[in-house]
Amino acid sequence: MSNNKIYRIQFINQNKVYEVYAKSVGPSGIMGFIEIGELVFGEKSALLVDPGEESLKTEFAGVSRSYVPMHCVIRIDEVQQQGRAKIMQSDGEQKIRHFPAPLIVPPQT
C-alpha cells in the first residue's frame, strides 16, 4: 500500500473557503479540532505565479501542523493528485451551525 496519500481539505476561515492539500489529516488531541499536517503547495514556476496560492504559502509559512475547528470543516477528500491550493469567497448563503445545538425546545410555562 502506498504511503503517498494526499488529502484535499476544505474549511471556512473568516467567511472565506480555504482549500489546501496535506499529507496527513486526522483527529487532534485538542477536543473539537482536526489536525492538518505537512501542507503541500505546487512547485514554483518561473513563468506562472498564482497569487492565491502564494498568499496561502505566506499565511502558512513555518507552520508544521494546523488545527481547524471541526464545525468549520466542509469536506476532506483523499485525492490521486495534488491540486492548486486556493482561497474562495463564501457566497454568504452558507450557514454553519455550531455543534451541539439543542434539538428540543423546552415548553413555555
N, C-alpha and C positions, 0 to 999 in steps of 0.2 A: 504494500500500500504506500502510495506516495505521501511524503511529508511536506509537499509544496502547496499546501492549501492556501487559497486566497479568499478572503471574505469581503463582501461589499456591505457596508453598514450605512443606513440612512437614519438620521436623527434630527430633531429640531433643537436649535440653539438660537435664542434671541429672535424669534419669529422668522428664522431662515432655516431652510432644509439643507443639512450638510450630507454629502455623500463621500465617504472615504473608504479606502481599501486597507486591509490589515492582514497580517499573517496569523494573528491569534485574537480570539474573542471568546468571552465566557462570563459566567457569574463572578462577581468580585467578592472579596472578603468584607466589603462595606455593604451593609444591607440596603437593598433597593437600587443598586448600581450595577451596570455592565462594565466589565473591564475590556478595553481595547488596547492591544499591544502590537508593537512592530508595524507602525503605519508605513505604507509604501506609496511612493509617488512615481510618476512617469519619469523616464530618462530625459535629461535636459538636452534639447536640440538647439544648435546654434542658429537655425533658421526660424524656428517657430517657438514662441513662448506663450503659454496660456496664463493670462493674468489671474484667473480664478484659482488655478492650481498653485500658482506662485504665492498667492495670499494665504492659502491653506498651509503651504510649506513653512511660510514665515510664522503663522499662528502656532503651529505645532513643532517648531524648531526646538530641539533639546528635550522633547517630551518622549519618555520611554514607554509610559503607559498612560492612558486617559480613562477616566471614569465618567460614564454618562448615566444620568438617572434613567431607570427602566421606563418610566412613563413618557420619556422623550424619544425613545427608540421607535421608529416606524417599521423597519424590517431589517433582517440580517440574511444575506444570501451567501452560500458558498459558490464561487464562480470559477470557471475554467481559466479565464484570463483577467489580468488587471485592467481596469479602465481608467478613465480620467477622473480624478477627484474634483469635486466642484461644490459650490455654494449656490443654492437657488432661492429665489424669493418665494416665500409662502404666499399662497393665493388668498390668505385671510379667512377662508371658509373652513379651514381645517380646525376642528375643535379637539382639544386634548382634555380629557377629564382625568384628574388625579385619582389614583387608586390608593386605597379603597374608598369608595363612596357609599354612603348609606343607601340601601336598597329599599328599606321600608320606612315610610314616613309615619311617625307616631300620630295617633288620633288626637284631634283637638278636643280639649275638655272645657 
